[in-house]
Amino acid sequence: MTNNTEVNRHRPDVSTFKSEAASGKRPEGFSWKSRGRSFGYAFNGLLHAFKTQHNMWLHSLAAIIAVCLGGILHISKTQWAVILLCIAVVFSLEIVNTAIESLADFVHPQLHPKMGLVKDLAAGAVLIAAVISFIIGCLIFWPPLWALVKG
């Protein structure tokens, strides 16, 4: 479990925004340095997901297979777009699922039926995306694979 200072290492205090809003001041403007830090935090999140979530490894294997098949079978640009979108949706939902599970564990470390339901719902969203992506992959790859096998 992380402590508050670690969790909030890059998050400003909410009261700062409230006081700035009340005084009519605008929050700090755009800076390349702050954008760079934001991307760094995002990449840290991605790295954490790939290091700690076994399902990310399975999704990665499926993505590698899909990309290799796409290259071998010379799928169309539209089919590439659909495959890449499927990959992005599954990865994104898996990361959101991980965030929800982490938050649920932080808020209620003991087993609790409602927190279990929250986790199950998030996992269900990933499952739907993965199953539909698999079906889409079959629709895209099966015809050219079958033609290749039939020769």
C-alpha positions in Angstrom: 0.0 0.0 0.0 1.3 3.5 -0.8 1.3 6.5 1.6 -0.4 9.8 0.8 2.8 11.6 0.0 3.7 9.0 -2.6 0.3 9.1 -4.2 0.1 12.9 -4.2 3.7 13.5 -5.3 2.5 15.2 -8.5 -1.0 16.2 -7.6 -1.7 19.8 -6.4 -3.8 20.4 -3.3 -7.5 20.7 -4.3 -7.9 23.7 -2.0 -5.5 25.6 -4.2 -7.9 25.4 -7.1 -10.8 26.4 -4.9 -9.0 29.5 -3.6 -7.8 30.4 -7.1 -11.3 30.1 -8.5 -12.8 32.2 -5.7 -10.2 34.9 -6.2 -10.6 34.9 -10.0 -7.0 33.8 -10.6 -6.4 31.3 -13.3 -4.5 28.1 -12.5 -0.9 27.8 -13.7 -0.7 28.0 -17.5 0.7 25.6 -20.1 4.3 24.6 -19.8 6.3 22.0 -21.7 7.9 20.9 -18.4 4.5 20.1 -16.8 3.4 18.3 -20.0 6.6 16.3 -19.9 5.9 15.4 -16.2 2.4 14.3 -17.1 3.6 12.0 -19.8 6.2 10.6 -17.4 3.4 9.8 -14.9 1.4 8.2 -17.7 4.3 6.0 -18.7 4.9 5.1 -15.1 1.3 3.9 -15.0 1.8 1.8 -18.2 5.0 0.3 -16.9 3.3 -0.6 -13.6 0.5 -2.3 -15.4 2.8 -4.3 -17.6 5.0 -5.3 -14.6 2.2 -6.3 -12.3 -0.8 -7.4 -14.3 -0.6 -10.9 -15.8 -3.5 -10.2 -18.1 -1.5 -7.4 -19.7 1.0 -10.1 -20.8 -1.8 -12.2 -22.3 -3.2 -9.1 -24.1 0.3 -8.3 -25.3 0.7 -11.8 -26.7 -2.7 -11.5 -28.5 -1.7 -8.1 -29.8 1.6 -9.4 -31.2 -0.2 -12.3 -32.9 -2.7 -10.0 -34.4 -0.1 -7.6 -35.7 2.0 -10.5 -37.1 -1.1 -12.0 -38.8 -2.0 -8.6 -40.2 1.5 -8.2 -41.7 1.6 -11.7 -43.1 -1.9 -11.6 -44.6 -1.6 -8.0 -45.9 -4.9 -6.8 -44.4 -6.4 -3.5 -45.6 -5.8 -0.1 -44.0 -9.4 -0.2 -42.6 -8.8 -3.7 -41.1 -5.6 -2.4 -39.6 -7.5 0.5 -38.0 -10.0 -1.9 -36.6 -7.4 -4.3 -35.2 -5.4 -1.4 -33.6 -8.5 0.1 -32.1 -9.4 -3.3 -30.6 -5.9 -3.5 -29.1 -6.1 0.0 -27.7 -9.5 -0.6 -26.2 -8.5 -3.8 -24.5 -5.3 -2.4 -23.1 -7.0 0.8 -22.0 -9.8 -1.1 -20.2 -7.3 -3.4 -18.5 -5.4 -0.3 -17.2 -8.7 1.3 -16.0 -9.6 -2.1 -14.4 -6.2 -2.1 -12.6 -6.8 1.5 -11.4 -10.3 0.6 -10.1 -9.0 -2.4 -8.3 -6.1 -0.4 -6.7 -8.5 2.3 -5.6 -11.0 -0.3 -4.2 -8.1 -2.0 -2.2 -7.0 1.4 -0.9 -10.5 2.6 0.1 -11.5 -0.8 1.7 -8.5 -3.1 2.3 -10.7 -5.8 3.9 -12.8 -8.0 1.8 -16.2 -6.4 1.2 -19.0 -7.6 -1.1 -19.6 -4.2 -2.6 -15.9 -3.7 -3.4 -15.9 -7.2 -4.8 -18.8 -6.2 -7.1 -17.0 -3.0 -8.2 -13.9 -5.1 -9.1 -16.0 -7.7 -10.9 -17.8 -5.1 -13.0 -14.5 -3.5 -14.1 -13.1 -7.0 -15.0 -16.4 -7.7 -16.9 -15.8 -4.6 -19.0 -12.3 -6.0 -20.0 -13.8 -9.4 -20.7 -16.4 -7.9 -23.0 -13.8 -5.9 -24.9 -11.4 -8.9 -25.2 -14.1 -11.3 -26.4 -15.5 -8.9 -29.0 -11.9 -8.1 -30.1 -11.3 -11.8 -30.5 -14.5 -12.2 -32.6 -13.4 -9.2 -34.7 -10.0 -10.7 -35.2 -11.7 -14.0 -36.4 -13.8 -12.0 -38.8 -10.8 -10.2 -40.2 -8.2 -13.1 -40.2 -10.3 -16.2 -40.9 -11.1 -15.6 -44.6 -7.5 -14.9 -45.7 -6.1 -17.7 -43.4 -8.6 -20.2 -44.8 -7.7 -19.2 -48.4 -4.0 -19.6 -47.5 -4.6 -23.0 -46.0 -6.8 -24.1 -49.0 -4.0 -22.9 -51.3 
